[in-house]
Amino acid sequence: MGSFILMADIVSSHEKDSKVLMSDFQVLVQWANKIYGDSIDSPLTITLGDEFQGIVSSASKGVDIILAMEEYILEEEFDFKLRYVLNEGEVETPINPDKAYEMLGPGLTDARKMLNDMKKDNGRFLLSINASDQINKMMKITQHFIDGWHPKDRSTVSGFLQGHDYKAMAKIESKDESSLWRRRKSLAIDEYLLCKELIHHLIDG
């Protein structure tokens, strides 16, 4: 079995305010390393300004990190999206436990090529792991939900994903309960959570 290499880059980074973008990107990567430190063999490391790479302990944890980062972007209302590759491949050199530097192997080369090839379409998630065909189909549906959430809905979506029910959200947003019940339905929160559950079912077998 190979290592699980996680790479990502910012979509259309040249269109953003570079100072704000890099500050927010660094916050995101540092947050992921802190929260998922026990599941990361080589820390997520920003390599080319608008990209990061790292090595995670398993495919399941890799997906956890990807979707957690997406949800954190929503929570913090960062103005960017990421493209991700999770590739199971060989790393020939020792895994660096401090930074994802000075490592070589076909797994890393393949992951880099996959990430570059993704720029040709609008897909943001690509997994090259066991049962990846079915998982990538589910990730495409997941992306449909995430990318369908309007910026004005971010705080509401984030609240629901943090576990608040529609009654609690009604209090938080000072709105009536029926309105937030309908918002949960229209935002497809339950369908998104079902996708996450099915993705893990496919990975864990």
URUR-V896807 format. One record per residue. N is the residue number from 0. RES is the residue in one letter. SS is DSSP state (helix for helix, strand for strand, loop for the rest). PHI is phi in degrees with one decimal (* if undefined). OMEGA is omega in degrees with one decimal (999 if undefined). Layout:
{{N & RES & SS & PHI & OMEGA} {N & RES & SS & PHI & OMEGA}}
This chain:
{{0 & M & loop & * & 179.9} {1 & G & loop & -86.5 & 175.6} {2 & S & strand & -88.4 & 179.3} {3 & F & strand & -103.4 & -174.2} {4 & I & strand & -96.3 & 179.1} {5 & L & strand & -113.6 & 176.2} {6 & M & strand & -128.2 & 176.1} {7 & A & strand & -156.2 & 171.8} {8 & D & strand & -138.2 & -178.5} {9 & I & strand & -84.0 & 177.9} {10 & V & loop & -72.3 & 175.8} {11 & S & loop & 51.9 & -177.4} {12 & S & helix & -63.0 & -178.3} {13 & H & helix & -67.4 & -178.7} {14 & E & helix & -89.6 & -174.5} {15 & K & loop & -104.3 & 171.3} {16 & D & loop & -68.3 & -170.1} {17 & S & helix & -62.1 & -177.7} {18 & K & helix & -67.3 & 178.9} {19 & V & helix & -65.3 & -178.2} {20 & L & helix & -58.5 & -176.1} {21 & M & helix & -69.1 & 177.3} {22 & S & helix & -64.0 & 179.6} {23 & D & helix & -66.2 & 179.9} {24 & F & helix & -63.3 & 178.5} {25 & Q & helix & -64.1 & 177.5} {26 & V & helix & -60.3 & -179.7} {27 & L & helix & -61.0 & -178.0} {28 & V & helix & -65.7 & 178.2} {29 & Q & helix & -63.2 & 178.5} {30 & W & helix & -61.8 & -178.4} {31 & A & helix & -61.9 & 178.9} {32 & N & helix & -63.6 & -179.8} {33 & K & helix & -72.0 & -176.0} {34 & I & helix & -70.3 & -174.8} {35 & Y & loop & -112.0 & -177.1} {36 & G & helix & -53.4 & -179.1} {37 & D & helix & -71.0 & -177.7} {38 & S & helix & -109.9 & -177.2} {39 & I & strand & -119.9 & -179.9} {40 & D & strand & -83.5 & 174.6} {41 & S & strand & -133.9 & -168.6} {42 & P & strand & -55.9 & 172.2} {43 & L & strand & -58.5 & -171.8} {44 & T & strand & -130.4 & 177.5} {45 & I & strand & -71.7 & -171.6} {46 & T & loop & -109.0 & -174.6} {47 & L & loop & -123.2 & 179.7} {48 & G & loop & 88.8 & -178.9} {49 & D & loop & -116.1 & 179.4} {50 & E & strand & -136.0 & 169.8} {51 & F & strand & -137.9 & 172.8} {52 & Q & strand & -144.3 & 177.4} {53 & G & strand & -170.3 & 178.7} {54 & I & strand & -127.1 & -176.7} {55 & V & strand & -108.2 & -169.7} {56 & S & loop & -78.5 & -177.5} {57 & S & loop & -161.9 & 177.2} {58 & A & helix & -63.4 & -179.1} {59 & S & helix & -60.9 & 179.1} {60 & K & helix & -68.0 & 177.4} {61 & G & helix & -61.1 & 177.8} {62 & V & helix & -66.8 & 175.6} {63 & D & helix & -54.4 & -177.3} {64 & I & helix & -66.1 & 179.6} {65 & I & helix & -57.2 & -175.9} {66 & L & helix & -72.2 & 175.6} {67 & A & helix & -65.6 & 177.7} {68 & M & helix & -65.7 & 176.6} {69 & E & helix & -60.5 & -179.4} {70 & E & helix & -70.9 & 177.4} {71 & Y & helix & -69.8 & 174.9} {72 & I & helix & -58.9 & 176.7} {73 & L & helix & -64.3 & -177.0} {74 & E & helix & -59.1 & -177.8} {75 & E & helix & -87.7 & 179.7} {76 & E & loop & 57.5 & 175.2} {77 & F & loop & -69.5 & -175.6} {78 & D & loop & -98.1 & 174.2} {79 & F & loop & -160.7 & 175.1} {80 & K & loop & -124.7 & -179.6} {81 & L & strand & -115.7 & 166.5} {82 & R & strand & -103.4 & -176.8} {83 & Y & strand & -124.4 & 168.2} {84 & V & strand & -125.8 & 171.0} {85 & L & strand & -120.7 & -173.2} {86 & N & strand & -122.7 & 172.8} {87 & E & strand & -88.3 & -176.5} {88 & G & strand & -156.3 & -174.4} {89 & E & loop & -85.8 & 170.0} {90 & V & loop & -113.1 & -171.0} {91 & E & loop & -82.9 & -179.4} {92 & T & loop & -93.4 & 177.0} {93 & P & loop & -57.9 & 178.6} {94 & I & loop & -75.4 & -178.0} {95 & N & loop & -80.3 & -176.6} {96 & P & loop & -80.7 & -176.2} {97 & D & loop & -102.2 & 177.0} {98 & K & loop & -148.4 & -178.9} {99 & A & loop & -83.8 & 178.0} {100 & Y & loop & -121.7 & 170.7} {101 & E & loop & 57.5 & 175.1} {102 & M & loop & -125.2 & -178.3} {103 & L & loop & -133.5 & 176.1} {104 & G & loop & 156.0 & -178.7} {105 & P & helix & -61.1 & 179.0} {106 & G & helix & -61.8 & 178.5} {107 & L & helix & -69.5 & 178.7} {108 & T & helix & -62.0 & 179.6} {109 & D & helix & -64.3 & 179.4} {110 & A & helix & -61.3 & 178.6} {111 & R & helix & -62.2 & 179.9} {112 & K & helix & -64.5 & 178.8} {113 & M & helix & -59.1 & -178.5} {114 & L & helix & -63.4 & 178.5} {115 & N & helix & -65.8 & -179.7} {116 & D & helix & -65.6 & -179.7} {117 & M & helix & -64.2 & -178.3} {118 & K & helix & -67.6 & -179.1} {119 & K & helix & -82.3 & 178.0} {120 & D & loop & -137.7 & -175.5} {121 & N & loop & -100.3 & 177.0} {122 & G & loop & -69.5 & -178.4} {123 & R & loop & -116.7 & -178.4} {124 & F & strand & -132.7 & 175.8} {125 & L & strand & -140.0 & 179.8} {126 & L & strand & -115.3 & 175.2} {127 & S & strand & -115.2 & -175.9} {128 & I & loop & -142.0 & 177.6} {129 & N & loop & -60.1 & -179.8} {130 & A & loop & 59.9 & -172.1} {131 & S & helix & -66.8 & -178.9} {132 & D & helix & -61.8 & 179.4} {133 & Q & helix & -67.2 & -179.4} {134 & I & helix & -64.3 & -179.8} {135 & N & helix & -65.9 & 175.0} {136 & K & helix & -64.8 & 178.2} {137 & M & helix & -67.7 & 178.3} {138 & M & helix & -66.2 & 177.6} {139 & K & helix & -65.2 & 176.5} {140 & I & helix & -66.2 & 178.4} {141 & T & helix & -60.0 & 177.5} {142 & Q & helix & -60.7 & 178.9} {143 & H & helix & -56.5 & 179.3} {144 & F & helix & -67.4 & -176.1} {145 & I & helix & -61.1 & -177.2} {146 & D & helix & -72.4 & 178.1} {147 & G & helix & -83.3 & 179.1} {148 & W & loop & -79.4 & -179.2} {149 & H & loop & -70.2 & 178.2} {150 & P & helix & -50.3 & -179.7} {151 & K & helix & -69.0 & -179.1} {152 & D & helix & -93.9 & -170.9} {153 & R & helix & -58.3 & -177.4} {154 & S & helix & -66.4 & 178.3} {155 & T & helix & -68.0 & 178.5} {156 & V & helix & -59.1 & -179.0} {157 & S & helix & -59.7 & 178.6} {158 & G & helix & -61.7 & 177.9} {159 & F & helix & -64.3 & -178.2} {160 & L & helix & -71.1 & 174.9} {161 & Q & loop & -82.0 & 174.1} {162 & G & loop & 105.0 & 178.2} {163 & H & loop & -72.8 & 174.8} {164 & D & loop & -84.9 & -174.3} {165 & Y & helix & -65.5 & 177.9} {166 & K & helix & -68.3 & 178.4} {167 & A & helix & -65.8 & 179.5} {168 & M & helix & -65.1 & 177.5} {169 & A & helix & -61.7 & 177.9} {170 & K & helix & -68.9 & -179.0} {171 & I & helix & -61.8 & -175.9} {172 & E & helix & -96.7 & 179.8} {173 & S & loop & 54.9 & 178.4} {174 & K & loop & -129.1 & -179.1} {175 & D & loop & -77.0 & -173.7} {176 & E & helix & -63.0 & -178.0} {177 & S & helix & -63.6 & 178.0} {178 & S & helix & -64.6 & 179.8} {179 & L & helix & -73.4 & 174.6} {180 & W & helix & -63.3 & 178.8} {181 & R & helix & -67.1 & 179.1} {182 & R & helix & -62.9 & 178.6} {183 & R & helix & -59.1 & 179.2} {184 & K & helix & -67.0 & -176.3} {185 & S & helix & -67.8 & 177.7} {186 & L & loop & -82.7 & 177.0} {187 & A & loop & 56.9 & -179.7} {188 & I & helix & -62.8 & -178.1} {189 & D & helix & -65.4 & 178.3} {190 & E & helix & -67.8 & 176.3} {191 & Y & helix & -62.3 & 179.9} {192 & L & helix & -65.2 & 176.6} {193 & L & helix & -65.4 & 176.7} {194 & C & helix & -59.1 & 178.6} {195 & K & helix & -59.0 & -179.6} {196 & E & helix & -63.8 & -178.4} {197 & L & helix & -70.1 & 177.1} {198 & I & helix & -60.5 & 178.9} {199 & H & helix & -68.0 & 176.4} {200 & H & helix & -62.8 & 179.3} {201 & L & helix & -66.7 & -178.4} {202 & I & helix & -69.1 & -174.0} {203 & D & helix & -83.2 & 176.3} {204 & G & loop & 67.7 & 999}}
